[in-house]
Amino acid sequence: MKQLRHRLVLTALLGVALLPLASHIEARTGPTAGHAAHQAIPAVWTFQKSDITPDPAYRFGRLANGMRYILRHNETPKNEIAVRMRFDVGSLDEGENERGFAHFVEHMAFQGSTHVAQGEMVRLLERKGLAFGAHTNAFTTYETTTYHLDLPRNTPDLIDTALMLMRETAGELTISPESVSNERGVILSEKRDRNSWQYREAQDRYAFVDPKSRYLQRSPIGTEETLGGATAEALRAFWRRNYVPEKAVLVMVGDFDVATVEAEIRARFGDWAPAPAAPQPSAGPIDGADTGRNSVYLDPSLSEHITITRRSAWRDEPDTWANRRKSLATTVGYAIINRRLQRLARRLDPPFRAAQFGTNDIFHAGRDTAINVDSIDGRWRRALTAATTEVRRAMEQGFTQREIDEQVANLNSLAETAAARAETQGSVALANAALGMLRGGTIPSDPATNMAFLKAQTAGLTPQLVLAAVKADMATLDNPLIRFTGRRAPEGGAEAIRTAWNEASTTPLPTIMEPPPAPFAYTDFGAPGRVVEDKREPNFGIRQIRFANGVRLNLKRTTLSRQSVLVHMAIDGGQMLATSDNPLAVEMTAMMGTGGLGKHTLDEMQSLTAGHIVSLGLTATGDSFNASAGTRPKDLLLQLQMMAALITDPGYRQEGENIFHQNANTMFLRLRATPGSALQSSIGGILSDNDPRFTLQPVSAYRGLTFAKLKRDITERLQHGAIEIGLVGDLDEEAAIADVARTFGALPTREAEFRKYDDQRKRPFTTQRGDRALTHTGPADQALIYDVWPTRDDRDPAEKQVFNMLQRVLRIQLTETLRQKLGRSYSPSASSDLSRVWRDYGTFAVSASVDVGSVDMAKQAIDEAVAALAKTPPSDDLMLRARQPLLETIDNTLHTNGGWLGIVALAQSEPDQIERQVHAAERLRAVTPEAVQTLARRYLNAYDAVRITVLPATASDIPQGPPQTAKLGTTHEGAFVSRTEAAGL
């Protein structure tokens, strides 16, 4: 709901690389013609009222009817195009009896127009290689509706099709009574699926903080009454009133000729008749004078959280260099405060699980200054006091230069990286940046200019300047609104929380001096390793190195993303260490990064690595321990040093253990809160006949896990297991080999090969076929059907492609039946999972979320779709629609560094991945309708299926105490995967 005017604040709060000053507009700077073009058009763009010039690689234009467009040539990824059509219409534009209409119209855009028959739009796109959902989608918010097409090819035919469909959406929708009737059920199904504990909490929050606001009454999903009463005539009226040229912006970024596409846009959209564009109603009112109120909201799925907030008036602060200068100081200040709060959360005895402080815009209607605190259940008073005291300490005692320098180093690092990657920024990111400029957002200025500006401004930041900027930006938290959420009311109720706040606001403040961290201690792992084998794989030129100590290294230099390197490390072991007697052996592996290193806490590591792009962590999946990171060439050695240090001298600190147990307690609250979570918490045990390796263990087992136990269970593998490193990106091969030699190559001798684990690779599939029933504690109208069949492993790459086709064919059929024809399920699915870990094991599953009254109908539809496949081969058209998106995915796999990493990471230990990539398209094209039918007959027999139905619990089904079983993070069912993702090959 909140719109973050200060994107740098978002960077600080969420730890993401969004940087208006460094700009996430990382694209090739093109000819100045684009800049010249926008100077001649009427003043309808944000930058025309600013002293900031947009990146000249963008071309801005406006038609005579008022429609605008933004175009940019970009060749990352090669041959692909991102298309976005945005309308400045959302749920705020709806009348009282039109609630949900903006979203309803978005759905109708896929249901027929003047030149596209009802139900044919999705089919048309599938035939051209665009999968519904993956490449074709749309989103409705309070303020906008945006249609997305990601074109996998830049052929004139596909570009023409994309422009034709956008033109149809703009002015040619038919919105027939029949399509409205069919789609109504889909939208009601989507509304039902959205009714989660998170959604209900958010709605209550909005009602508390902004009770008089329009946005509170205009949730984009609408109400059952208005959706049920929507007619074709009423929806057409809403569409005609709001889908007008003045409210439309078409954005296209990708590998195309800008002049040619611009001419096509003018030709195709020039006859779209202009119409009056009514201004969008305000999302407010947001009452800045509203103070002193308290609220308690309870739900069994909620852990404790406290929000302390004051509203204030919205500030119209356009994106200018002066405002960026002010925003920089403000952002640094907020970042320092949140860094301090983070440090408290990482203590051995933390006062809270997490806390954040900041000021954000609420649409264009108001602002929100807030302290948000996630407390440990039952300890809300301590959490509130600690967070409040820390914010007060910052406001009264200010900041240190060392704190400012740490944040500046991070910002400069991001700015440098953005500028270095400008020529190879992805088209989707560039398109989203252009959209972000609209409605007064951040201007996508040139990254090099942004970097120079940032460096010039950060040099003059002082503690006094930063503190003054934060004070000027925030609302004073006097007599704020205070809201508590959790599963149990606080002792003393809402007034007790108010009393605690008042006390925390007047308690004398401590003076704290944080000592600087010691220098990084992991720069010497011994004598650099000696290369004993160096060769190139012939298909893709992957360089394959083996060091004398047995460590393997695979390298692939690409120019797909400048100054970007992806790193993958695999160590033998992983989930193979889990046994029936010790099923949770590696459960805490993912927490190792939070334990820091032996000589540095995680908090110290964060300060030591300020200004560097690195990460620390380890996971256990399939038959290996894995670490993955994105870095840049200048930081590659540091990244490798951190990875090597984590496996040779992990910290195993109590702080990480504490976080694990806190997460456990939170997870325990939600095991049955939704149909999906109830299924995931039980599916492993159901399918394995309660094999402990795949079955949820008692709560006490998770609460009893310690780093000491993890250390006992995994140290031998970390010290001796085979290691394979994969590097992909803009790297110097010889320098990268030297970096690996100084780190992993310098370790003591390792096992040369990954172990076979033949005895551990046996996984049962239940002998108890037929119906199973589960219950959930969510809304009484929600149900879930999950059918699963045993199949096979993935050792046959040709048959794997048949399975890929079978899942696509069945998914299309279920979508057309359950969604489009019957309107009973928003997103039915079919999936094939052939294991690379478990011998002779795989599953094929079908799922559908439906309302309770439609369970029998949905089951019948699933049964009929499966039976029809076994009886009759899929049609040629259905095969085309299933095959083309898969072919496009295969063809585009190596257009990104991530795609390359899938075959580079384990190029020596899993060379078949290379062979599969080479022949994947050929094998997919060879799949016949008869082969799909044969596979359906062989594996999808009704008597082999396990059918799980998840229904709402009755009062007697709901446990009164804490849950007795739990699984943290991913369930065992989904945790066992290959060391690399096979991308369907």
GIGIFEN-V10951 format. One record per pair of residues at least 24 apart in sequence whose C-alpha atoms are under 8 Angstrom apart, sorted by the first residue. I is the first residue (numbers start at 1). GAP is how many residues later the second one is. If there is no record, write none. Layout:
I:GAP + I:GAP
This chain:
1:361 + 1:362 + 2:358 + 2:359 + 2:360 + 2:361 + 3:357 + 3:358 + 3:359 + 3:360 + 4:356 + 4:357 + 4:358 + 5:355 + 5:356 + 5:436 + 6:321 + 6:325 + 6:354 + 8:319 + 8:320 + 8:323 + 9:322 + 9:323 + 9:325 + 9:326 + 9:349 + 12:319 + 12:322 + 12:323 + 12:326 + 13:322 + 13:325 + 13:343 + 17:397 + 19:392 + 19:395 + 19:396 + 20:422 + 20:424 + 20:430 + 21:303 + 21:307 + 21:394 + 21:429 + 21:430 + 21:432 + 21:433 + 22:389 + 22:390 + 22:392 + 22:393 + 22:394 + 22:396 + 22:397 + 22:425 + 22:428 + 22:429 + 22:432 + 23:392 + 23:395 + 23:421 + 23:422 + 23:423 + 23:424 + 23:427 + 24:394 + 24:405 + 24:406 + 24:409 + 24:420 + 24:423 + 25:393 + 25:397 + 25:400 + 25:404 + 25:405 + 25:408 + 25:419 + 25:420 + 25:421 + 25:422 + 26:392 + 26:393 + 26:395 + 26:396 + 26:397 + 26:398 + 26:399 + 26:400 + 26:404 + 26:421 + 27:30 + 27:47 + 27:394 + 27:395 + 27:396 + 27:397 + 27:398 + 27:399 + 27:403 + 28:29 + 28:46 + 28:394 + 28:395 + 28:396 + 28:397 + 29:26 + 29:27 + 29:28 + 29:393 + 29:394 + 29:417 + 30:26 + 30:27 + 30:28 + 31:25 + 31:26 + 32:24 + 32:25 + 33:26 + 34:24 + 34:25 + 34:26 + 35:24 + 35:25 + 37:24 + 45:393 + 46:272 + 46:273 + 46:391 + 46:392 + 46:393 + 46:394 + 46:395 + 46:397 + 47:272 + 47:396 + 50:268 + 50:269 + 50:270 + 51:269 + 51:270 + 52:267 + 52:268 + 52:269 + 52:391 + 52:393 + 53:390 + 53:392 + 54:389 + 54:390 + 54:391 + 54:392 + 55:389 + 55:390 + 55:391 + 55:392 + 56:390 + 63:203 + 63:207 + 64:206 + 65:180 + 65:181 + 65:205 + 65:207 + 65:208 + 65:209 + 66:179 + 66:180 + 66:208 + 67:178 + 67:179 + 67:180 + 67:181 + 67:182 + 68:177 + 68:178 + 68:180 + 68:181 + 68:182 + 69:180 + 69:181 + 69:182 + 70:179 + 70:180 + 70:181 + 70:182 + 70:364 + 71:180 + 71:181 + 71:182 + 71:187 + 71:191 + 72:180 + 72:181 + 72:182 + 72:186 + 73:180 + 73:181 + 73:182 + 73:183 + 73:184 + 73:185 + 74:179 + 74:180 + 74:181 + 74:182 + 74:350 + 74:352 + 74:353 + 75:179 + 75:180 + 75:349 + 75:352 + 76:178 + 76:179 + 76:348 + 76:349 + 76:350 + 76:351 + 76:484 + 76:485 + 76:819 + 77:177 + 77:178 + 77:349 + 77:350 + 77:483 + 77:818 + 77:819 + 78:176 + 78:177 + 78:817 + 79:73 + 79:74 + 79:75 + 79:175 + 79:176 + 79:177 + 80:70 + 80:71 + 80:72 + 80:73 + 80:74 + 80:174 + 80:175 + 81:69 + 81:70 + 81:71 + 81:72 + 81:73 + 81:171 + 81:172 + 81:173 + 81:174 + 81:175 + 81:346 + 82:66 + 82:67 + 82:68 + 82:69 + 82:169 + 82:170 + 82:171 + 82:172 + 82:345 + 82:346 + 82:349 + 83:65 + 83:66 + 83:67 + 83:68 + 83:79 + 83:167 + 83:168 + 83:169 + 83:170 + 83:348 + 84:62 + 84:63 + 84:64 + 84:65 + 84:166 + 84:167 + 84:168 + 84:347 + 85:61 + 85:62 + 85:63 + 85:81 + 85:163 + 85:164 + 85:165 + 85:166 + 86:58 + 86:59 + 86:60 + 86:61 + 86:162 + 86:163 + 86:164 + 86:349 + 87:57 + 87:58 + 87:59 + 87:156 + 87:160 + 87:161 + 87:162 + 88:55 + 88:56 + 88:57 + 88:159 + 88:160 + 89:53 + 89:54 + 89:55 + 89:56 + 89:153 + 89:154 + 89:158 + 89:191 + 90:50 + 90:51 + 90:52 + 90:53 + 90:54 + 90:55 + 90:130 + 91:49 + 91:50 + 91:51 + 91:52 + 91:53 + 91:127 + 91:128 + 91:129 + 92:50 + 92:51 + 92:122 + 92:123 + 92:126 + 92:188 + 92:189 + 92:190 + 92:191 + 93:50 + 93:187 + 93:188 + 94:124 + 97:129 + 98:128 + 98:132 + 99:119 + 99:120 + 99:121 + 99:122 + 99:123 + 99:124 + 99:127 + 99:128 + 100:118 + 100:119 + 100:120 + 100:121 + 100:122 + 100:123 + 100:126 + 100:127 + 101:121 + 101:126 + 101:129 + 101:134 + 101:137 + 102:38 + 102:43 + 102:118 + 102:136 + 102:137 + 103:36 + 103:37 + 103:42 + 103:117 + 103:118 + 104:80 + 104:83 + 104:131 + 105:130 + 105:134 + 106:32 + 106:33 + 106:34 + 106:39 + 107:76 + 108:65 + 108:67 + 108:71 + 108:72 + 108:75 + 109:60 + 109:64 + 111:64 + 111:68 + 112:61 + 112:62 + 112:63 + 113:55 + 113:56 + 113:59 + 113:60 + 113:61 + 113:62 + 114:54 + 114:58 + 114:59 + 114:60 + 115:53 + 115:57 + 118:61 + 123:758 + 126:754 + 126:755 + 126:756 + 126:758 + 126:759 + 127:750 + 127:753 + 127:754 + 127:755 + 127:757 + 127:758 + 128:30 + 128:753 + 128:756 + 128:757 + 129:752 + 129:754 + 129:755 + 129:756 + 129:757 + 129:758 + 129:759 + 130:754 + 130:755 + 131:754 + 140:80 + 141:79 + 142:73 + 142:76 + 142:77 + 142:78 + 143:137 + 152:736 + 152:737 + 152:740 + 154:101 + 154:102 + 163:102 + 163:105 + 164:104 + 167:101 + 167:102 + 170:73 + 170:74 + 171:69 + 171:72 + 171:73 + 171:101 + 174:62 + 175:57 + 175:60 + 175:61 + 176:56 + 177:54 + 177:55 + 180:51 + 180:52 + 182:638 + 182:639 + 182:640 + 182:641 + 183:636 + 183:637 + 183:640 + 184:43 + 184:44 + 184:639 + 185:637 + 185:638 + 185:639 + 185:640 + 186:633 + 186:634 + 186:637 + 186:638 + 186:639 + 186:640 + 187:34 + 187:639 + 188:36 + 188:39 + 189:634 + 189:635 + 189:636 + 189:637 + 189:661 + 189:662 + 190:635 + 190:636 + 191:30 + 192:589 + 192:590 + 192:659 + 193:589 + 193:656 + 195:584 + 196:477 + 196:478 + 196:582 + 196:583 + 197:102 + 197:104 + 197:105 + 197:476 + 197:581 + 201:96 + 204:93 + 208:87 + 209:272 + 210:74 + 210:75 + 210:76 + 210:77 + 212:72 + 212:73 + 212:74 + 213:70 + 213:71 + 213:72 + 213:73 + 214:68 + 214:69 + 214:70 + 214:71 + 215:68 + 215:69 + 241:36 + 242:35 + 242:36 + 244:30 + 244:31 + 244:32 + 244:33 + 245:27 + 245:28 + 245:29 + 245:30 + 246:28 + 246:29 + 246:30 + 246:31 + 247:30 + 251:180 + 251:183 + 251:184 + 252:179 + 253:174 + 253:175 + 253:177 + 253:178 + 254:173 + 282:82 + 282:83 + 283:80 + 283:81 + 283:82 + 284:81 + 284:82 + 285:80 + 285:81 + 286:25 + 286:26 + 286:27 + 286:79 + 286:80 + 286:81 + 287:24 + 287:25 + 287:26 + 287:79 + 288:24 + 288:25 + 288:78 + 290:191 + 291:188 + 291:189 + 291:190 + 292:187 + 292:188 + 292:189 + 292:190 + 293:187 + 293:188 + 293:189 + 294:187 + 294:188 + 294:189 + 294:200 + 294:201 + 294:204 + 295:187 + 295:188 + 295:189 + 295:199 + 296:187 + 296:188 + 296:189 + 296:193 + 296:197 + 296:198 + 297:186 + 297:187 + 297:188 + 297:189 + 298:187 + 298:188 + 298:189 + 298:190 + 298:191 + 299:186 + 299:187 + 299:188 + 299:189 + 300:186 + 300:187 + 300:188 + 300:369 + 300:370 + 301:185 + 301:186 + 301:365 + 301:368 + 301:369 + 301:372 + 302:183 + 302:184 + 302:185 + 302:364 + 302:367 + 302:368 + 303:71 + 303:72 + 303:73 + 303:74 + 303:182 + 303:183 + 303:184 + 303:363 + 303:366 + 304:70 + 304:71 + 304:72 + 304:73 + 304:74 + 304:76 + 304:180 + 304:181 + 304:182 + 304:183 + 305:67 + 305:68 + 305:69 + 305:70 + 305:75 + 305:179 + 305:180 + 305:181 + 306:66 + 306:67 + 306:68 + 306:69 + 306:74 + 306:78 + 306:176 + 306:177 + 306:178 + 306:179 + 307:63 + 307:64 + 307:65 + 307:66 + 307:174 + 307:175 + 307:176 + 307:177 + 308:62 + 308:63 + 308:64 + 308:169 + 308:172 + 308:173 + 308:174 + 308:175 + 309:59 + 309:60 + 309:61 + 309:62 + 309:168 + 309:171 + 309:172 + 309:173 + 310:58 + 310:59 + 310:60 + 310:165 + 310:166 + 310:167 + 310:168 + 310:170 + 310:171 + 311:55 + 311:56 + 311:57 + 311:58 + 311:164 + 312:54 + 312:55 + 312:56 + 312:57 + 312:163 + 313:52 + 313:53 + 313:54 + 314:47 + 314:48 + 314:50 + 314:51 + 314:52 + 314:53 + 315:51 + 315:52 + 318:122 + 318:123 + 319:121 + 319:122 + 319:123 + 319:124 + 325:132 + 326:143 + 328:130 + 329:132 + 329:136 + 329:137 + 329:140 + 329:141 + 330:136 + 330:137 + 330:139 + 330:140 + 330:143 + 331:139 + 332:72 + 332:75 + 332:76 + 332:134 + 333:66 + 333:71 + 333:133 + 333:134 + 333:136 + 333:137 + 334:24 + 334:136 + 335:72 + 336:63 + 336:67 + 336:68 + 336:71 + 337:53 + 337:54 + 337:57 + 340:50 + 341:46 + 341:49 + 343:260 + 346:257 + 346:309 + 346:310 + 347:308 + 348:306 + 348:307 + 348:310 + 349:306 + 351:24 + 351:25 + 351:28 + 351:31 + 351:32 + 351:35 + 352:24 + 352:27 + 352:30 + 352:31 + 352:34 + 353:306 + 353:309 + 355:32 + 357:34 + 358:116 + 359:114 + 359:115 + 359:116 + 368:107 + 369:105 + 369:106 + 369:107 + 369:108 + 370:107 + 376:286 + 377:109 + 378:112 + 380:110 + 381:116 + 381:119 + 384:116 + 384:117 + 384:120 + 385:115 + 385:116 + 385:119 + 388:113 + 388:116 + 388:117 + 389:115 + 389:116 + 389:118 + 389:120 + 392:113 + 392:117 + 393:116 + 393:117 + 395:72 + 395:76 + 398:65 + 398:66 + 398:69 + 399:64 + 399:65 + 399:67 + 399:68 + 400:63 + 401:61 + 401:62 + 404:57 + 404:58 + 404:59 + 406:201 + 406:204 + 406:205 + 407:203 + 408:50 + 408:203 + 409:201 + 409:202 + 410:200 + 410:201 + 410:202 + 411:200 + 412:39 + 412:42 + 412:43 + 412:199 + 413:198 + 413:199 + 413:200 + 414:197 + 415:32 + 415:35 + 415:36 + 415:39 + 416:35 + 417:146 + 417:215 + 418:29 + 419:28 + 419:29 + 419:32 + 420:142 + 420:143 + 421:140 + 421:141 + 421:142 + 421:143 + 422:25 + 422:140 + 423:138 + 423:139 + 424:135 + 424:136 + 424:137 + 424:138 + 425:136 + 517:87 + 517:90 + 517:91 + 519:89 + 520:80 + 520:88 + 521:78 + 522:119 + 522:120 + 522:123 + 523:118 + 524:218 + 524:219 + 525:217 + 525:218 + 525:221 + 525:222 + 526:216 + 526:220 + 526:221 + 527:215 + 527:219 + 528:210 + 528:213 + 528:214 + 528:215 + 528:217 + 528:218 + 529:212 + 529:213 + 529:215 + 529:216 + 529:217 + 529:218 + 530:211 + 530:215 + 539:375 + 539:379 + 542:362 + 542:365 + 544:363 + 544:364 + 547:194 + 547:198 + 548:197 + 548:201 + 549:196 + 549:197 + 549:198 + 549:199 + 549:200 + 549:201 + 550:172 + 550:173 + 550:199 + 550:200 + 550:201 + 550:202 + 551:171 + 551:172 + 551:173 + 551:174 + 551:193 + 551:194 + 551:199 + 551:201 + 552:171 + 552:172 + 552:173 + 552:356 + 553:171 + 553:172 + 553:173 + 553:174 + 553:184 + 553:187 + 554:170 + 554:171 + 554:172 + 554:173 + 554:350 + 554:351 + 554:352 + 554:353 + 554:354 + 555:171 + 555:172 + 555:173 + 555:178 + 555:349 + 556:171 + 556:172 + 556:173 + 556:344 + 556:348 + 557:171 + 557:172 + 557:173 + 557:174 + 557:175 + 557:176 + 558:170 + 558:171 + 558:172 + 558:173 + 558:339 + 559:170 + 559:171 + 560:169 + 560:170 + 560:335 + 560:336 + 560:337 + 561:168 + 561:169 + 561:336 + 562:167 + 562:168 + 563:69 + 563:70 + 563:166 + 563:167 + 563:168 + 564:66 + 564:67 + 564:68 + 564:69 + 564:165 + 564:166 + 564:167 + 565:65 + 565:66 + 565:67 + 565:68 + 565:71 + 565:162 + 565:163 + 565:164 + 565:165 + 565:166 + 566:62 + 566:63 + 566:64 + 566:65 + 566:160 + 566:161 + 566:162 + 566:163 + 566:331 + 566:332 + 566:335 + 567:60 + 567:61 + 567:62 + 567:63 + 567:64 + 567:158 + 567:159 + 567:160 + 567:161 + 568:58 + 568:59 + 568:60 + 568:61 + 568:157 + 568:158 + 568:159 + 568:333 + 568:337 + 569:56 + 569:57 + 569:58 + 569:59 + 569:154 + 569:155 + 569:156 + 569:157 + 569:336 + 570:54 + 570:55 + 570:56 + 570:57 + 570:153 + 570:154 + 570:155 + 570:409 + 571:53 + 571:54 + 571:55 + 571:146 + 571:147 + 571:150 + 571:151 + 571:152 + 571:153 + 572:51 + 572:52 + 572:53 + 572:145 + 572:146 + 572:149 + 572:150 + 572:151 + 572:182 + 572:183 + 573:47 + 573:50 + 573:51 + 573:52 + 573:144 + 573:148 + 573:182 + 574:45 + 574:46 + 574:47 + 574:48 + 574:49 + 574:50 + 574:51 + 575:45 + 575:46 + 575:47 + 575:48 + 575:49 + 575:401 + 576:46 + 576:47 + 576:48 + 576:181 + 576:184 + 576:185 + 577:136 + 577:137 + 578:115 + 579:113 + 579:114 + 580:111 + 580:112 + 580:113 + 581:111 + 582:111 + 583:109 + 583:110 + 583:111 + 584:109 + 585:124 + 585:125 + 585:128 + 585:129 + 586:34 + 586:124 + 586:127 + 586:128 + 587:33 + 587:381 + 588:72 + 588:117 + 588:118 + 588:119 + 588:122 + 589:29 + 589:30 + 589:31 + 589:121 + 590:27 + 590:28 + 590:29 + 590:30 + 591:26 + 591:27 + 591:65 + 591:66 + 591:69 + 592:25 + 592:26 + 592:54 + 592:58 + 592:59 + 592:60 + 592:64 + 593:24 + 593:25 + 593:53 + 593:63 + 594:59 + 594:61 + 594:62 + 595:55 + 595:56 + 595:57 + 595:58 + 595:59 + 595:60 + 595:61 + 595:62 + 596:50 + 596:54 + 596:55 + 596:56 + 596:57 + 597:48 + 597:49 + 597:52 + 597:53 + 597:54 + 597:55 + 598:51 + 598:52 + 598:53 + 598:54 + 599:52 + 600:51 + 601:50 + 601:52 + 614:24 + 614:25 + 615:24 + 615:27 + 616:26 + 616:27 + 616:30 + 617:26 + 617:29 + 621:354 + 621:355 + 621:356 + 621:357 + 621:358 + 622:215 + 622:353 + 622:354 + 622:355 + 622:356 + 622:357 + 623:214 + 623:355 + 623:356 + 624:355 + 626:353 + 632:98 + 633:97 + 633:98 + 633:99 + 636:100 + 636:103 + 637:99 + 637:102 + 637:103 + 640:99 + 640:100 + 640:103 + 640:104 + 641:102 + 644:99 + 644:100 + 647:71 + 647:72 + 648:70 + 648:71 + 652:55 + 652:56 + 652:59 + 653:54 + 654:53 + 657:49 + 657:50 + 661:41 + 661:42 + 663:305 + 664:38 + 664:39 + 664:302 + 664:303 + 664:304 + 667:299 + 667:300 + 667:301 + 668:294 + 668:295 + 668:297 + 668:298 + 669:293 + 669:294 + 671:292 + 671:295 + 672:103 + 672:104 + 672:105 + 672:106 + 673:103 + 673:104 + 673:105 + 674:102 + 674:103 + 674:104 + 675:100 + 675:101 + 675:103 + 675:107 + 675:108 + 675:109 + 675:275 + 675:276 + 675:277 + 676:108 + 678:96 + 678:97 + 678:98 + 678:272 + 679:95 + 679:271 + 680:291 + 680:293 + 681:285 + 681:286 + 681:290 + 683:290 + 684:287 + 684:288 + 684:289 + 686:80 + 687:77 + 687:78 + 687:79 + 688:75 + 688:76 + 688:77 + 688:78 + 689:75 + 689:76 + 689:77 + 689:78 + 689:79 + 691:73 + 693:279 + 694:277 + 694:278 + 694:279 + 695:277 + 696:269 + 696:270 + 696:271 + 696:275 + 696:276 + 697:268 + 697:269 + 697:270 + 698:266 + 698:267 + 698:268 + 699:264 + 699:265 + 699:266 + 699:267 + 702:264 + 702:265 + 719:31 + 720:29 + 720:30 + 720:31 + 721:29 + 721:30 + 721:33 + 722:28 + 722:29 + 722:30 + 722:31 + 722:32 + 723:27 + 723:31 + 724:181 + 724:182 + 724:185 + 725:180 + 725:181 + 726:175 + 726:178 + 726:179 + 726:180 + 727:174 + 727:177 + 727:178 + 728:169 + 728:172 + 728:173 + 728:176 + 729:168 + 753:156 + 754:155 + 761:76 + 761:77 + 761:78 + 762:76 + 762:77 + 763:75 + 763:76 + 763:78 + 764:77 + 765:25 + 765:76 + 768:178 + 769:174 + 769:175 + 769:176 + 769:177 + 769:178 + 770:173 + 770:174 + 770:175 + 770:176 + 770:177 + 771:175 + 771:176 + 771:177 + 771:178 + 772:174 + 772:175 + 772:176 + 772:177 + 773:175 + 773:176 + 773:177 + 773:178 + 774:174 + 774:175 + 774:176 + 774:177 + 775:175 + 775:176 + 775:177 + 775:178 + 775:182 + 776:174 + 776:175 + 776:176 + 776:177 + 777:175 + 777:176 + 777:181 + 778:174 + 779:173 + 780:72 + 780:172 + 780:173 + 781:70 + 781:71 + 781:72 + 781:171 + 782:67 + 782:68 + 782:69 + 782:70 + 782:169 + 782:170 + 783:66 + 783:67 + 783:68 + 783:69 + 783:72 + 783:166 + 783:167 + 783:168 + 783:169 + 784:63 + 784:64 + 784:65 + 784:66 + 784:165 + 784:166 + 784:167 + 785:61 + 785:62 + 785:63 + 785:64 + 785:65 + 785:70 + 785:74 + 785:162 + 785:163 + 785:164 + 785:165 + 786:59 + 786:60 + 786:61 + 786:62 + 786:161 + 786:162 + 786:163 + 787:58 + 787:59 + 787:60 + 787:158 + 787:159 + 787:160 + 787:161 + 788:55 + 788:56 + 788:57 + 788:58 + 788:157 + 788:158 + 788:159 + 789:54 + 789:55 + 789:56 + 789:150 + 789:151 + 789:155 + 789:156 + 789:157 + 790:51 + 790:52 + 790:53 + 790:54 + 790:149 + 790:154 + 790:155 + 791:43 + 791:49 + 791:50 + 791:51 + 791:52 + 791:53 + 791:148 + 792:42 + 792:43 + 792:47 + 792:48 + 792:49 + 792:50 + 792:51 + 793:41 + 793:42 + 793:43 + 793:45 + 793:46 + 793:47 + 793:48 + 793:49 + 794:40 + 794:41 + 794:42 + 794:48 + 795:41 + 797:119 + 797:188 + 798:125 + 798:126 + 800:34 + 800:184 + 800:185 + 801:119 + 801:122 + 801:123 + 801:126 + 801:183 + 801:184 + 802:122 + 802:125 + 802:129 + 802:130 + 802:133 + 803:29 + 803:129 + 803:132 + 804:28 + 804:180 + 805:74 + 805:77 + 805:78 + 805:119 + 805:122 + 805:127 + 806:126 + 806:129 + 806:130 + 807:24 + 807:25 + 807:37 + 808:74 + 808:75 + 809:65 + 809:69 + 809:70 + 809:73 + 810:55 + 810:56 + 812:70 + 813:52 + 814:47 + 814:48 + 814:51 + 817:44 + 818:40 + 818:43 + 824:26 + 824:27 + 824:30 + 824:34 + 825:24 + 825:25 + 826:24 + 835:142 + 835:143 + 836:141 + 836:142 + 837:139 + 837:140 + 837:141 + 852:99 + 866:70 + 866:74 + 869:63 + 869:64 + 869:67 + 869:68 + 870:63 + 870:64 + 870:66 + 870:67 + 871:62 + 872:61 + 873:56 + 873:57 + 873:59 + 873:60 + 874:55 + 874:56 + 874:58 + 874:59 + 875:54 + 876:53 + 879:50 + 883:41 + 883:42 + 887:34 + 887:37 + 890:27 + 890:30 + 890:31 + 890:95 + 891:30 + 902:78 + 902:79 + 902:80 + 902:81 + 903:77 + 905:75 + 906:73 + 906:74 + 913:69 + 913:72 + 916:69 + 917:68 + 920:65
